[in-house]
Amino acid sequence: MASNTVKTRNVSEAEARAVAEASRQSEWTSPSFIRELFLGRFRLDLIHPFPLPEQERPEFTAFYSQLKDFLLREVDSVEIDETGEYPQHVLDGLRRMGAFGMKIPKEYGGLGFSQVEYARAMQLLGSVDGNLTALLSAHQSIGVPQPLKLFGSRELKDKYLPRCAVGEISAFALTEHDVGSDPARMSTTAQLTEDGDSYILNGVKLWCTNGTLAQLLVVMAMDPDLGKISAFVVEAEWEGVTIERRCRFMGLKALANAVIRFDNVRVPAANLIGKRGKGLKIALTTLNDGRLSIPNASVGMAKRCLEICRDWSRDRVQWGKPIGKHEAIAHKICDMATVTFAMESIANLATEMSNRGGYDIRLEAAAAKEWNTSRGWELIDDAMQIRSGRGYETESSLQARGEQPIGVERMMRDFRINRIFEGSNEIMHLFMAREAVDKHLQVAGDLINPRKSLGKKLSAFPRMAAFYAWWYPSLWLRWGRWPRYSEFGRFARHLRFVQRSCRKLARQVFHGMLIHQARLERKQLFLFRLVDIANELFAMATSVTRAQALVRSKHPDAAHAARLADLFCRNSRRKVKRLFRDLWRNDDASKYKLASGVLRGDQDWMMEGILPLEELLEIRAASQVLHQPGEAKKKEEPVPVG
Ligand SMILES: Cc1cc2nc3c(=O)[nH]c(=O)nc-3n(C[C@H](O)[C@H](O)[C@H](O)COP(=O)(O)OP(=O)(O)OC[C@H]3O[C@@H](n4cnc5c(N)ncnc54)[C@H](O)[C@@H]3O)c2cc1C
């Protein structure tokens, strides 16, 4: 039987990369707009005509208006934030309307909504309450329903999906003390019993969202016989499962987030999701679609900020005029509007692609997550600056002084985590960068790999000749400047820019390979800039095609949309040019060197004048001044399940 103690696995960088590589989905069977961009091919046909919202289905309209009404009348987000709890009547209300089963097929008792419908609900939630967004998103995007829908056996689906649909809450348990972005160090184990009947689960999982409320868990654990990770459905009330602690955060104060311990938990072998040893691949594939919750909810947040700033910049008068008429604030408002338009264009397109099928959206979903949360964070910072003192003040305090309770500070606290969880934005960059160089690794990987034999290296030449002989010269053909895309009117020049830039992007990927060779995987800043360029081009192309679709459909606000897309692209072009320049003219090496010096302690002289952290922590540990009275002794009780 597996041991009870949890040990940290020591894993080298190469081993960590190998685990990531093994769980990577290597095949590309359906087209991907961004993958094509990296290869210098601007596949406008994949994103044009842009899919505009279709006629709503009556059952979705009914749910949506019920949810809207519920959020308006039954949910007090300030109370949720201040008490740090989900009120029972809110959980019950969400259950009654079927919100926990939005994406679960009807045959299992769910609402059977499409990705697009689910995304609309997420946008609505994201505009009011981060805590509820996280509760529902963790349950349906990474919790039990989604991996079961994609990989679960018929038996598992029949057993658990109906329970999830009626509101048994689920959580996803991957992270551990030593496993953040790097799953190779996983120490939770799932040992198959000799009779093959069950797995014995041991380990401790950290930061499981919904953990204190959940009846069902998806748990990732290392199978010691295979040295690979498997995924299981585990019931929270099984013997040996303990909610050790509830974690508390800067924002998302009500998040029912837990440290969960598994002590010799017997998991029936039938509760394995998908194949043995394929857990990580299952998690990553689940996240391809699951990751779309965050960019859609981010759009809701961005629209709310824009609305708040529109009103405040119009009403607040300083220095003789509304603050929105001062150029510095006007520019922020303009950026907020154009970026919100682009964020929505990206989220809508990626969601629609996922909904329709026939596309491989893993890069588009990662781009949507990265771009919308990074831009969303800048946008909320602008909203804070525009609301200024009132942005920093809490809703309760504002209300007590007789002002409108507008919670920019709450939104800011709640939003920040989006750049960290469901794959941090650095990991999104790395994930996309890996795919950017994928074709080159297939063609020329053996040549630049120092571990390959001379024979292998030589055998790469015919492959390279066959691919590069046409591909590389074609990237220099300058028909990107020809007057193409004239049917797009004022947007044509932006599309030509995207086309030119994607050829340049592909050339830079190739040049990076030639110059840095095997070292390229360590040139993160170079790779990150390539990804940022691709994401920016994706944002430009989707904004333009969406604006064009609105013009074509004679949407009443088409002219406004056109202005937003145009200005967004003008700004974006400058950003792309800067990123291209910085690829080769930068201080990357010097900065890395200086940072290494900081880690070595070379710059410790700068810490003069502050309280030394080490001493501070020692004294605090001794006196436990960090703890609230009573909290040091008492573990927080899990919230009772309603
Ligand atoms: C509120 C909250 C809710 C969460 N919910 C869940 C949940 O439901 N289930 C779950 O399993 N986990 C959950 N997590 C964990 C979350 O997914 C992790 O925090 C996240 O994966 C990052 O891991 P880490 O914090 O350990 O950072 P680390 O992995 O230690 O990384 C630290 C920093 O280094 C960067 N970094 C790491 N590796 C590299 C690299 N190779 N190259 C460049 N940069 C790198 C990271 O991007 C990050 O900026 C939650 C966390 C929080 C705070």
The ligand as a MOL file (V3000), in Angstrom:
LIG
                    3D

  0  0  0     0  0            999 V3000
M  V30 BEGIN CTAB
M  V30 COUNTS 53 58 0 0 0
M  V30 BEGIN ATOM
M  V30 1 C -7.3900 31.8960 -5.7540 0
M  V30 2 C -6.7610 30.6970 -6.3680 0
M  V30 3 C -7.5550 29.6810 -6.8740 0
M  V30 4 C -6.9680 28.5390 -7.4320 0
M  V30 5 N -7.7670 27.4990 -7.8230 0
M  V30 6 C -7.1750 26.3160 -8.1810 0
M  V30 7 C -7.9710 25.1480 -8.3990 0
M  V30 8 O -9.2000 25.1750 -8.3380 0
M  V30 9 N -7.3170 23.9890 -8.6690 0
M  V30 10 C -5.9620 23.9180 -8.7700 0
M  V30 11 O -5.4360 22.8350 -9.0120 0
M  V30 12 N -5.1830 25.0170 -8.6010 0
M  V30 13 C -5.7610 26.2010 -8.2930 0
M  V30 14 N -4.9820 27.3120 -8.0690 0
M  V30 15 C -3.5560 27.2560 -8.3170 0
M  V30 16 C -3.1350 28.0790 -9.5120 0
M  V30 17 O -3.5540 27.4560 -10.6890 0
M  V30 18 C -1.6210 28.2900 -9.3940 0
M  V30 19 O -1.4480 29.3300 -8.4580 0
M  V30 20 C -0.9620 28.6150 -10.6890 0
M  V30 21 O -0.9440 27.4860 -11.4980 0
M  V30 22 C 0.4650 29.1030 -10.4950 0
M  V30 23 O 1.1540 28.2560 -9.6360 0
M  V30 24 P 2.0050 28.8740 -8.4260 0
M  V30 25 O 1.1760 29.8890 -7.7450 0
M  V30 26 O 2.5310 27.7610 -7.6170 0
M  V30 27 O 3.1850 29.6230 -9.1440 0
M  V30 28 P 4.5660 28.9940 -9.6610 0
M  V30 29 O 4.3210 27.8800 -10.5950 0
M  V30 30 O 5.4600 28.7490 -8.5130 0
M  V30 31 O 5.1160 30.2000 -10.5070 0
M  V30 32 C 5.5740 31.4200 -9.9100 0
M  V30 33 C 5.7900 32.4280 -11.0270 0
M  V30 34 O 6.7690 31.9190 -11.9300 0
M  V30 35 C 6.2260 31.8380 -13.2450 0
M  V30 36 N 6.7580 30.6400 -13.8800 0
M  V30 37 C 6.6560 29.3580 -13.4760 0
M  V30 38 N 7.2790 28.5490 -14.3390 0
M  V30 39 C 7.8040 29.3250 -15.3020 0
M  V30 40 C 8.5720 29.0770 -16.4780 0
M  V30 41 N 8.9220 27.8520 -16.8600 0
M  V30 42 N 8.9210 30.1300 -17.2440 0
M  V30 43 C 8.5620 31.3790 -16.9140 0
M  V30 44 N 7.8410 31.6840 -15.8220 0
M  V30 45 C 7.4670 30.6650 -15.0150 0
M  V30 46 C 4.7220 31.7620 -13.0580 0
M  V30 47 O 4.0170 32.2220 -14.1880 0
M  V30 48 C 4.5400 32.6770 -11.8620 0
M  V30 49 O 4.5300 33.9990 -12.2900 0
M  V30 50 C -5.5580 28.4470 -7.5170 0
M  V30 51 C -4.7670 29.4880 -7.0370 0
M  V30 52 C -5.3420 30.5860 -6.4450 0
M  V30 53 C -4.4550 31.6580 -5.8660 0
M  V30 END ATOM
M  V30 BEGIN BOND
M  V30 1 1 1 2
M  V30 2 1 2 3
M  V30 3 2 2 52
M  V30 4 2 3 4
M  V30 5 1 4 5
M  V30 6 1 4 50
M  V30 7 2 5 6
M  V30 8 1 6 7
M  V30 9 1 6 13
M  V30 10 2 7 8
M  V30 11 1 7 9
M  V30 12 1 9 10
M  V30 13 2 10 11
M  V30 14 1 10 12
M  V30 15 2 12 13
M  V30 16 1 13 14
M  V30 17 1 14 15
M  V30 18 1 14 50
M  V30 19 1 15 16
M  V30 20 1 16 17
M  V30 21 1 16 18
M  V30 22 1 18 19
M  V30 23 1 18 20
M  V30 24 1 20 21
M  V30 25 1 20 22
M  V30 26 1 22 23
M  V30 27 1 23 24
M  V30 28 2 24 25
M  V30 29 1 24 26
M  V30 30 1 24 27
M  V30 31 1 27 28
M  V30 32 2 28 29
M  V30 33 1 28 30
M  V30 34 1 28 31
M  V30 35 1 31 32
M  V30 36 1 32 33
M  V30 37 1 33 34
M  V30 38 1 33 48
M  V30 39 1 34 35
M  V30 40 1 35 36
M  V30 41 1 35 46
M  V30 42 1 36 37
M  V30 43 1 36 45
M  V30 44 2 37 38
M  V30 45 1 38 39
M  V30 46 1 39 40
M  V30 47 2 39 45
M  V30 48 1 40 41
M  V30 49 2 40 42
M  V30 50 1 42 43
M  V30 51 2 43 44
M  V30 52 1 44 45
M  V30 53 1 46 47
M  V30 54 1 46 48
M  V30 55 1 48 49
M  V30 56 2 50 51
M  V30 57 1 51 52
M  V30 58 1 52 53
M  V30 END BOND
M  V30 END CTAB
M  END
